[in-house]
Amino acid sequence: MKKHWWLGFGFFSISLTWSLYNAFVPYFLESYISSVAVIGFLMTLDNYVALFLQPFIGRISDKTDTRLGKRMPYLIVGMPLSALFVILLPFHQSVFALVTFMLLLNLSMALFRSPTIALMPDITPEEKRTKANGIINFMGGVAAIIAFALGSQLFKWNEASPFLFSGIVLLLSLIILLWKIREKRDSITVYPSKKEQKKWVTEFNQPTVFLLIAIFFWFVAYQGMEALFTLYGKNHLGLSKDQSSFSLTFFSLSFVLFAIPSGFLASKLGKKKMIIIGIAGLATVFLLLNFVYSLTMLWVLLLFGGIFWAFININSYPFVVSTGSDQSIGTRTGLYYLVSSLAAISGPPLFGLIVDSFGYGALFFSAAISLVIALFFIMNVKTENSVQIDGHQ
């Protein structure tokens, strides 16, 4: 699995960049724009870009065949461009320049995100993909922690320094990937013929559709909860702002710690079974959060919530890939990001509307209901080749 630790630097650089972007770009926008709603919309540009570009880029990369492979050309172009635009972000002189740099960064990140993630199943046998996904998500989680811990200090020292750091990490990650991953040598997938490319459309069958619907609903639950949690803690639980924001650390920490173990467990129990356990467990945690009576109890429940979220999230992408042939990995990667981006766009405003109508007490009930819907669809994901799908060999 050594290759996957090296490959993890691709996900590491993506996670680090987005974490720094989400943490500090709102401060730049605030100096020009007074409306929080407008700032919020501009901060979701990445989801709108992903919505339209990720499936397209993923599918095009499936059809690409160069000396460097199917995915590497997109990394070679996208990562340096992303490094350039993330470094330029803090040097804006007007709101037009800032939004332009934001849009260019989002477009360049979209150029290589799906191909980077698709590299994992490209070079990994089916039975090891959950373990590999656990490793690269662990790297992503570590990157987010570094971004928040180190980024805040760098930003305090100089507002441009976190973005310079991100640009350097992107370039170093590309060098590591080019050095350690030889796509033509390491790939276990076969480059498709024209006939096979035409057959891909028929692969999007009922199991794939049901699985994508399930992914949408569990991301709606997660995204809606995450976006409104600090307000929930302040207004419903009576926590201070710092207590409320700090509490989510327990969820993120346990997710990172269980990223790799959840992948190993799935290789024994099967991806579908692990996801079902995760959904049932997280729905239970969300329901129990309605009866919290102490800060310690809140933190313990969030720790368990992060574990169950790892069971779901680490295994969902390999599950999507396993429902089709290896020749449509990039396409399926794009579809995975399409539905997760749809959830990121729709989840927070939907839950916000529910809270406006019924109060903050309805937040976690709504999240639990969304998970139950996801559970219904994942339970109905059935294929002829259930052995391959569930991960048992």
Secondary structure, 3 states (H helix, E strand, C coil): CHHHHHHHHHHHHHHHHHHHHHHHHHHHHHCCCCCHHHHHHHCCHHHHHHHHHHHHHHHHHHHCCECCECCHHHHHHHHHHHHHHHHHHHHCCCHHHHHHHHHHHHHHHHHHHHHHHHHHHHCCCHHHHHHHHHHHHHHHHHHHHHHHHHHHHHHHHCCCHHHHHHHHHHHHHHHHHHHHCCHHHHCCCCCCCHHHHHHHHHHCCHHHHHHHHHHHHHHHHHHHHHHHHHHHHHHCCCCCHHHHHHHHHHHHHHHHHCHHHHHHHHHHHCHHHHHHHHHHHHHHHHHHHHHCCCHHHHHHHHHHHHHHHHHHHHHHHHHHHHCCCHHHHHHHHHHHHHHHHHHHHHHHHHHHHHHHHHCHHHHHHHHHHHHHHHHHHHHCCCCCCHHHHHCCC
